[in-house]
Every structure is written in C-alpha cells, then in structure tokens.
Amino acid sequence: MDKDIEYLEKTIGKAQPFKVPEGYFEGLGEQIMAKLPTEDARVIALRPDKWRIYRPLAIAAASVAVAIFSVGMYLRSSDSQPSEKFTQLPASTSYSAFDQAADYTMLDNEDMYAYLADY
C-alpha cells in the first residue's frame, strides 16, 4: 500500500488537482430552492392494506395448526412404541423366520407335513 502511495506522490505530486470554483457555496441554497417546484404535493389515497386486518387471524390460525400437528405427532409417536411385554420373547422360545412364515400363512404342523410329502 505504502509503495503505491509513494509512487503516486512521485508521479503526480501532493498538489490537489480539483478545486471548488470561487463563490460556489455562496447562494447555493437559494439556487436549489429556486429550482424546486412551488406547487403543493398531491395526496394520493392508497388502498388500505388488507393483510393488516387479516394478519393476526392468519398468525393465530398458523399457531393452532402447528399446535395440533405437534400434539398429533407426539401422540402418534407414543402409540407406535411397542409395549414392554412385546419387546422381548422368552429365552426358552426360539422363534425363527420359518415360524413367522407359518404364523403368517396360518399353517399348522399337519398342513406343513402334507405339503412336504407331495414334493
């Protein structure tokens, strides 16, 4: 940074190239005021903001919807957890995939023996 400033000071010097003309600020305010329009500004009636009326109602409805959704999700998650008696099978029972399939198809031992005998 300093090298850039030194280079500019060597090439250009410290003289300010820009100057304000003599008497520029004298009477500047009067010149600006003279250029402004003298007419009164027109007042334009805007439509009332409809959301200003409905915004509290919309916020209340959204809050109620979020509360209902949250309570529903809480109740659903508490119902979906299996009870303790179904989480573990007794240690003496071996329940295999074959037993699950048999329970699903509602076959008893005699029906299984009959199917196996055919093959």
RASUL-V210854 format. One record per pair of residues at least 24 apart in sequence whose ideal C-beta (glycine too) atoms are under 10 Angstrom apart, sorted by the first residue. I is the first residue (numbers start at 0). GAP is how many residues later the second one is. D is the distance in Angstrom with one decimal. If there is no record, write none. Layout:
# RASUL-V210854
i=I gap=GAP d=D
i=I gap=GAP d=D
This chain:
# RASUL-V210854
none
